[in-house]
Structure formats: C-alpha cells, structure tokens
Amino acid sequence: QVQLVESGGGLVPAGGSLRLSCVVSGRTFSSYAMGWFRQAPGKEREFVATIDGSAGNTYSAASVKGRFTISRDNAKNTVDLQMNSLKPEDTAVYYCAADYRGRNRALTTTSSGYEHWGQGTQVTVSS
C-alpha cells in the first residue's frame, strides 16, 4: 500500500516562499513518477509539476515555471516543491501524487495519470 503525506503548507504574503514536502511509503520509490497538483475553491484540480523516478526529467506548468521547482530524494522517499515569488492566485490545496512507472521515464500532466494521492496541504498567499 502506497501512502503519501504532504506537509509545509501555510499562510505567506505575496512574494514569499514556501517549501512543500511529500513523504511516500514503500520500498520502490524510484520506480514512481511524482507530481504536484493544486485545487483552488470552485476550480478544477490543475497540474503544477512532475518529476520522473530518476529525477532526470521534470516539467512544470507555464503558470509556475521559473518560480516553482520540483525535486526528489530517493534515499528519503520524499518529493519537494519549492515555491518562490508566490502570488495570491497560487492559493489552493496542494496535492502530491504518485504513479508506478518502473523504468518508464515519461512524464504525465493529467491527474488521471496518477494512482496514489495525498490528503493535500493548504497554501494561502495574502495580497
């Protein structure tokens, strides 16, 4: 059973930074592609960033490119999202997601492409 637990959310002023972390249970973490998604009130869940199992490939949404960075530590079974220059429109519940890929390094930006999800962590950016 794969379990994901996010942490690091909170309230931050516009222009500030936060670092989200997701710890994943299981012994084959490096075989999982990881993603971060977010959902604002009244909106659909949207893709933020993804990283392959070896951390060799990453991809971010245009709305966060240059501000957010996804990374992972396969020795610690963690994936992080460093968020800089935060804007009020970044306010949302942020979700960590995992999908088993084996040696496949393809990246997926749709929520349907991920089997396992965390419970989410709230990020609020004040103006």
Buried (B, 14 or more C-beta within 10 A) or exposed (E): EBEBEBBBBEEBEEEBEBEBBBBBEBEEBBBBBBBBBBBBEEEEBBBBBBBBBEBEEBBBBEBBEEBBBBBBEBEEBBBBBBBBEBBEEBBBBBBBBBBBBEEEEEBBBEBEBBEBBBEBBEBBBEE
